[in-house]
Amino acid sequence: MNHDFLPVTWREMRERGWDAPDFVYVTGDAYVDHPSFGLAIISRVLERAGYRVAMLPQPDWHTCEDFRRFGRPKIGFLVTAGVIDSMVNHYTAAKKPRSEDAYSPGGKAGRRPDRATIVYCNRIREAYADVPIAIGGVEASLRRFAHYDYWDDRVRNSILVDSGADVLMFGMGERAILRVAEWMRGEKPFSQMRIPGTCVMAGEIPEGFLEIESSETVAGDRTAYARAFAVQYAEQDPVRGRPIAQKHQKRYLLQNVPDLPLSQAELDVVYALPYVRTWHPMYADDGGVPAIDEVRFSIAAVRGCFGACSFCALTFHQGRIVTSRSRESILAEGRLLTEQPGFKGYIHDVGGPTANFRHPACEKQLKSGACKNRQCLFPSPCKNLIADHREFVDILRSLRALPGVKKVFVRSGIRYDYVLADRRGDFLDELVRHHVSGQLKVAPEHVSPNALKYMGKPPAEVYDRFVQRYKQANERAGLKQYLVPYFMSSHPGCTLDDAIALALYMKRTGQHPDQVQDFYPTPGTLSTAMFYTGIDPRDMKPVYVPRDPREKAMQRALMQYNKPQNHALVLAALRRAGREDLIGFGRECLVPPRLIAREKGAKKTGDGGKNPKASGKPRKSLPKKTAGGGKISSSGRVSGKTGKKPTSSRRHRD
């Protein structure tokens, strides 16, 4: 047995001299004791406060027996679905089951149920009917109100209602968990809890709470749903936000005000806790837990993001106010990494939700909160924005000077518009020379002004300006490194014309992504509210939503117009949009005209155009040329005059 890990069996608990734990921590993820995993942080925070925590990772949910493993806990159960919402973890944007789960032993899928938080709580109630239950994590946090569920295609109740738990913790919970733990030890009813960052159920609305449309109303009225979401979105601020009430049948969901982000000193303490920094030894026979590979030698330096992209759930989870660890704390972790088994001199990442954010967007955010009706970077940087990379540059220089460190990379993505807003202009040179591992991730998402407006992303001209600056920085450094831009199809507001504009941009710039990403309506985002309602909650105006599966396939195919297997869909899209001018061999044409002859032959033979003799001509390979004259390899990579490398697989945004 390894006492460095918290107990995972009854025997390990008894060997510690415990007759029972204070808390049993149920999680849908495998047990990885690393600060990149919320379950590790929360359990270590409780341990530091003197609580006895037993871990119950990925229990057998088919009966309640596994939930009795440690006996009845003295205080209660803590439940999380894991790092990712369990439905996002299980299904693609096309609602197809995923074949792998990086947060499970050996990457094997099927180790947790759909809607894990609800299932786990139901089993706990079977085992111990009246034991207190607190739920948290991303799944609970983003489903705290009545919410649209993409997989059921309907509005579901708050997860607090459906799970039957006593309290829900939302956001980053290090401070809230200690207050909730103290409350759970007492005898006061949960309905009276007013702890920031928590939700409870009550029979009436307390004074000062702002009531929004009920769960029944928003389930049947999309306009009401948009209005309710607009209030939730506007009040999601720890400084100026008001508490919210939403009726569910005969009771009320009470969301207390969001909690303030941890101070720098508090963050430093959290990341200095005694993590083992790897997966539990019980997973050795499975080859460990794959999710650790991306973060084992990385440093989480910041929290929060004032980028506020419409499709990102960070606004509702970590919040818009950025906080960061101190230079000393980050360097201490850097030194610790050099002592870890398997360290080869490379720190893989120093960042967070957005790597180059180090402090609040402006001086007033910690005093007055983030602006209610204004974003910091969209549609253009606010005049009060403080764009300053000096501290980040100093930290990166100090890290790469540590003994044993060969290279320090920044891989978690940067906001290029924020880079351009920094008038000093030296950060990009520093980044290119020392912290890019051959390619840099950026997320323009689209190029059409119409699509970008609904995404909350800067104009394409801003991205083009960054591309030029990045190229110049590489030339000054004598390097040839690439950008990996992420693009998205079928986002609310994105029409077929917008998708064609993106395809033309990709051809003009010689970009040919191997994989593309459809918009995924995950819980808690502004974009998901638009997807469900067809309304932009910010101004209550109608917004076009591409729902037709064929149109979505067309938008996706246009992003990979160069692939022969997509030509039929691209041709259909161009015809539907009235853009036959893009069929041919012209400079901007997306598909060749001979496909028309091939289609005619297919109709006669009934072979779908697969018979090369159907057109009366031998089948030939299509010309593999980019607009810039570069050649395309069989993998879709571009070389030659374009001087650019195409996109690789998108990272998932939850």
N, C-alpha and C positions, 0 to 999 in steps of 0.2 A: 504494500500500500504506500501511496505517496501523499504525505500530509500537506504538501504544497498545494494540492487541489482540495477544494471543498468536498465533503463526503458525497458519494453517489450511490452508496448501498447502506443498508441497515447496519451491517457489520462495521463498515468504516466509521459510521456515526458512533457506534458503541466503543470503538477503539479510541475515539477522542474523549471518552468519558461522558458523553451526552446520553441522557435518558430519552430525550426527544428534541427535535430542532425547534427553534422559534419560528422559522419560516421554511416551507418547502417551496423551492423555486422551480416551476414547471416551464419548460421551454421547448419550442418546436425545432430549434437548432441543436446540433451536437454541442457538447460542452467544450468550448475553446476559451481558455483563460487568457485572453489578450484584450487590451484596451480598445481595439477596433470593434469589439463585440459588446453590445449593450448589457447582456446578461453578466459578463465578466465585471464590468464597471459597477453595476448595481449591487451584485453580490459582495464585491470587495468593499464598497462603501458601507454596507450593512455590517460586514465583519469588523471593519475599523471602529464602528460605533458600538461594538460589543454584542451584536446579535449572532446567534447560531443559525447558519443557513445551510440546508441540505439541497443538493442539486438533483433535479429529476428531468434529465434531457431526453427528449423524444420518447415519452412513455408509450406503452401499448394502450391505445385509446379504445380498443374494442370492448373492454370491460373496465370496471373501476378498480380492479385488484392492484395494478401497478401504482395507483395513486395512494394506496395504503402502505407503500414500501417502508416508510419511516414512522408509521403510526400518525396519530393526529398531532399536528404541530401546535405548539403552545400559543402562538399568536395567529397564524393564518397561512394561506397559500398566496404566492405571487405567480402570475401567469403571463407569458408572452408567447406570441406565435413565432418570434425570432426576428432576425435582422430585416427580413422582407415580409410584406404581407403574404399570407399563405396562398392566396389565390394567384397573385403575381408570381410567386415561387413555383406554382404548379403548372401554369398555363401561359402560352404565348399570346400575342395580341390577336391572333386568329383563333384563340380559344382551344388550341391543340395542346395536349399534355406534353410537358417538357420531359426529356429523357434523362436529365441529370439534375442533381441538386448539390450545388457546391458547399452547402452548409450541413451536409449529411456525410457520415462515414463512407469513404470510397466514392463520394459523389453520386451515390445511388438515390434515385427518386423513390417516393412512396413511404418515407419514414415519418411523415406527419399527415394529419387529415386536412381536407379542405376546411376552411374557416376554423383554424386550429384553436383560436382563443375560445370560441363558443363551445366547441367539442370538449376541450379540456375542463372548462368550468362545469359543464354538465356532468362529466364523470366525477369531478370533485364533490358535487352536490349529492351524487349517488353514494359516494363513500362516506362523506361527513356532511349531513344536511345543513347544519347551521354554522359551519366554520367560516370565518371571514375570508373573503377573496378580493385581492386587488389585481387589476389587469393593467398592462402597460405595453410599451414597445410601439413600433410603427403601425401594426395592424389596429391596435386599440386607439392610438392617437389620431389616426386619419379617418376613423369610422365613429368618432364620438357623437356626432349628430346623425339624424336621419340622413341617409346618403344614397346616391345612385350606385348600384352595383352592376358593373359591366357584365359579369358572368350570369347573373340572374336576369339581367336587363329590366330591372325594376328598382324602386326605392326601398331600401331596408331600414329597419329601426336602428337607433343607436346600438352599437355593439354592447353597451352597458346593459341595455334592456334584454337583448337576445341571449347574452351570456349568463345573466342572473348574478353577476358579480356585485360587490358592495361599493367599490370605488374604482374609477378609471383615472390613471395618470397619463397626461399627454405632454408632449415635448420632451426635453432632456430632463431626466428625473432624479438626478443625484440629490438635490435639495428636497424635492417633494417626497422621496421615498422615506427619508428619515422622519419627516413630519407625519406622514401617513402611518408609519410603523408605530410611532408614539400614540397616535389616535386609536389604532387597532388594539393597543394594549389596554386602553381605557374602556369606559362603559357608555360614553356618549353616543347617541345615534348618528349613523353616517349622514343622514339627511341634514344635519347641522354643520357638516364639515365645510369650512370656507378656506381651505388651504389652496394657495395659488397653484395652478397646473393640475387641478383635479376636477373630475365630474362625479356627481352623485345623483340619486333619485330622491324626490321629495313630493309630498302631497299638495304643496302650494308654492307660489312664487314669492321668495323673500323680497324685501324692499331693496331697490337699487338694481334689480336684474332686468335686462332688456328682453322682452318676449318676442320670439320670432314665430312664424307659422308652424303649426303642429306637424307631427310626422304624418298623420292622416291627410292633412291638406297638401303638403308638398308631394305626397305620393300620387295624388290625383290631379295636381295643377302645376304644370311646368313653370308658369310665370311666377307662382308662389315659391317654387323651389329656387328660382333665380334670385328672388328678393331675399329669401332666407339666407342663401349662400352669400349674397352681397354683404349682409350684416356680419356673418361669421368672418368673412375676409377682412372687413374693415376693422373689426374689434380684436383681431389677432395681433395684439401688441401689448407687451408687459407693462408699458408705462401709461398709455392713455386708454387701453382696452377696457371695456365694461363687461361685467358678467352677463351671461346669456341663459335664458330659459326656453325650452322647447317641450311642448306637451306631447306625451306619448300615452295614448289611451287616457287613463284616469290620473296619471302621475306626470311629473315634470322632470325632464333632464335638466340639471343645473350645471352649467359650465362656469366654474370660478375663473377669475382673471388669469391669464397666462403668467407663468412665473418669470421673474427676471433671469437673464442669462447669468451663468456663474461668473464671478469676478476672475481676473487673471490668477490671483492667489488661490482661489478655490479650484480652478482648472489644474493648476500645478500640483496641488495635493492629489487630485483624482488620478492624474497620470503617473504619480510616484508610488502608487499602491503596489503591493508585492504580487504582481501578475507572474504566472509561470511562463506566459507568452507563447503557448502552444496548445495543441489539443490534448485531451485526456489520454493516458496510456491505453485505456480500454479499446481505443480505435486502431491500435497498431496493426492488428491482423487485416484490417480493411485498407491499410495504407494511409491512414490519417484522414484529415478533413481538408478538402481542396481549397476552401475559402481562405485558409491561412496563408496560402502561397503569395497572394497579392499584397498582403499587409505585414508579413513577418518582419521585413526589414524596411518598413515605412514608418513615417512619423506623422501623426495627426496633429497639426499645429494650430488649427483654427476651427471655430464653429460658427454656424449661421451664414446667411448669404443675402446681401441686399440686391442681388441680380434680379430676383423675383420673376423668373421665367414662368409663363402661365401654366405650362405643363409639369412644373416641378412642385413636389409636395413639401419642400423645405420650409416654405413660408408658414405652413401649418405645423411643422414639427420642430425644427431648430430655430425658426424665426429669422427676421430680417436684420437683427442687430448682431453684428460680427464681434466676437470676442476671441482672444488668442492667448496662447500660453506664453510665458516669458522666455526670453532668450536663454536664460540659465536652465529652465526646465527642458527645453528642446535639445540643448547641448548635452544635458545629463542623459537623455534618452539616446542620443547619438552615440555617446560613449558606451552605454549599455548594449546597444546593437553590436558594437565591435567585439563584445565578449560572448555573443550568442553562438551556439553551434551552427556551423554552416555559413557563417558570414564570410563573404569573399571580398569585402572592401567596397561594396556598392549599397548605398542607401537608395532604395528604389523610388521613394516619393517623400516629399515634404509638402503637406498641403491640407486639404479638407474639401468641403463642398466646392469652393473655388480657391485654388491654391494661392493666388496673389492678392486676396483680401486679408489684411492684417488687423484692421481696426474698424470701428463704426464708420459709416459713409460720411457722416458730418458730426460736428461737435454737439449738436443739439439732440441727437438720437437718445443718448442715455438719460437726458433730462426731460425731453418732451416726447420721445418715442419716434418711430419711423412715420413719415408723413402718411396721412390717411388716404389722400387722393393723388399722390405723386410718387412715381418710382424714381429711384436714384440714378438709373442709367438709361431708362427708356422714356420717351423716344430719343432723348439725347441726355448726356450727363447733366445732372443738376448743377447749378452755379455754386451751390454750397458743398459739392462733393470734394472730399480731400483725397486726391489721387497721389499717393506717395509710397514708393516701393523701397525706400532707403533701409528701413528696419529689416525687411525681408531679405534684401541683398546682403546685409551684414550677417544675418543668421546663416544664410547659405554659405557665405565665405568661411564663417567660423566652423561650420559642420565639415566642410571639405578639408579644413586644416587639421582635423582630429587625427591622431595617430591611428593608422590602420584603415583609414577611409581613402579609397581611390577616386570615387566619383559620387556625386550627389545629384539625383535626378528630380525633376518636377514632372510628374506624370498624371496628376489628378485633374488636369485641365485648368486653363486660365481664361479670364475674361479679357479678350483682346481689346474691347472698347475702353476698358479701364486702363490697360497698358498705354493706349494712345492718349488718354486723358492726362497722364503723368507728363508734365512739360519737361521734366529733366531728361527723359528719353534714354537714360543709361541702363535701365533694367533689362530691356530687350537684348542689348549687347551682352550683358552678363549672363542672361538666361541661355542665349544661343551658344556662347563660348564654353559654358561649363555645365549646364544642367538639362540639356536635351539629349535624349538617347537615340539620335538619328531621326526622330519624328516627334512632333508636338501636337497634342490634341487640342482642338478648338471646336466650337459648336455654333456655326452660323445658322444652322437648322433649315434655312430657306433663303431665297433671294428676292422673291416677289414681295413688294411693299404691302400688298393686301394680306398675305399669309403672315408676314413678320409682325404686322400690327396686332394680330390676335395672339401670336406667340409671345409678344413682349420682348422681341429681339431687335437689335439695331439694324439700320438699313444695310443693304448689300455693299454700298459704297464704303462703309466703315470697314467691313471685312476685306474688301479689295485693297484698301489703304494699308491695312495690317499685313496682308500678303506681301505687298511691295516692301514694307518696312522689314519684314522678316527676311525676305530675300536679300535686301541690302545688308542686314546684320550678318547673314551667313557669308556674304561676299567679303565683308570687312574681316571676318574671322577666318577666311580661307576654307570654309566648310561647305558641304552640300547636304543639308538636312531638309526634311520634308514636313509639310503640314498634313495632319489627318483631320479633315473637317467632317463633322457629323451633320447629316441632313435627314429630314423627317418628311414622310408623306402623309396625306389625309388628315392633317390637323384641322380642327374646326376653323372655318373661314377659308380653307385652301380649296380653290376651284380647280377644274381641269386645266383652265388657262394658266393658273399659277404653276401647276405641275409641269406644263409645257415650257413655261419660262425657266423653270429650274433645269429641265433637260437641256435647253439651249445654252444655259450658263455652263453646265457641266461639259458640253461639247466644246464650247468656246475656250474653256480653261483646261481642257484635256483631262478631266476627272472621270474615273470609271470605278465606282465603288464595288467591291466584291459582294458586300451585303448591304442591305438597306433596312430602315426601321419605319414601320407604320406607327402612327400615333396610337398609344395604349391608354385607354381611359382608366387610370388608376384612382383609387379613392382620395378625396381631399384636395384636388387641384382645381384651379380656375378653368382649365381647359376641359376637364371632365364635366363640370357644370355646364359649359357651353355645348359639349357633345350631347348631353342628355336633353337640355332644354331648347337648344336652337336659339338661345338668347345670350348676349354678353352681359353678365350681371353687373359690370361696371357702369354701363349706360342704359341697360335694359333694351337695347336695340337687337333686332333679329340678326342672326349670323348663319351663314350657310354651313351645313355639316355634311360631308361626304359619307353617306351610310351604305349606299349600294355596294355590295361586295365586288361587282364587276368594275365600278368606277375606282374603288380602292385598289383593285389589282392593276388598273390602268395607271393610276398615279405612281404605284410602286414600280411598274414596268418602265415608265418614262425615266425613272432615276437610273435605270440600267438599260437604256435604249439600245446600246451597242451589242447586247447579247442576242444572238439569233433566236433563241427560244422565246424572247419577249417581243419580237417584231410584229406578230399578229396583234397583240394587245396594243402596242404603240400605234400601229396603223389604225386600229379601231378608235383609239383615243383621238388621234389627229382628225379623223373623219367626223367624229362626234363634235369636236370643237370647231369644225370648219377650217382646219389648218392643213388642207391638202398641199399647200405651198411648201410644206416641210417634208413631203414625200418625193424622193429623188436623189440626185447626186450633188446638189448644190452645196455650197459651203455650210449652210445652216440646216440642211436636210437631216432628218433623224432616221428615216428608213428608206431603203432603195425601192424603186418602182417595180422591179422584177418580182417582188413579192405579190403584186397584183396578179401577174400572169400565173404565178404558182398557186394562188388562191383559186383562180378560174379552173386550173387543171385539177385541183383538189375536189372541187364541186363535181367534176365529171367522173373522177375515179372513186370518190368517196373515201380517200385515204388521208384526209386532213392535210394534204400538201407534203406528205412525207416521201412520196414516190418521186425521185428525182427526174423520172421520165414524164411526169404528169404535165410539165410545162412545155414539153417538146424539146428541151435543152438539157444538156448534162448539168448536174448540180455542181456549183462552184462555191468556194469559200468567199464570204463577203470581204470587201477591202478592209484591212485593219489599219486605218489611219486616223489620227486625231486631227482636230482642227488646226493644231499647231505643227502638224507634220511628224509627230512622234509615233513610234510603233507601239503596238499593244501586245504584250505577251499572252500566252494561253491562260494565265491566271488573271488577266485583266489589268496588270500593272503597266504603267506608262513610262516610256523612256524616250530619249531623243530630245527634240526641240522644246517640248513642253516644260521639261525640267521639273516636273512635279510627280509626286507619288500619290496614287489614289487613296480613297478612304479604305479603312479596314472595317472590321465589325464594330458596330456601335456598342457602347456600353449601355446597360439598362439604366433608365431614370426611374426611381420609385418616388 
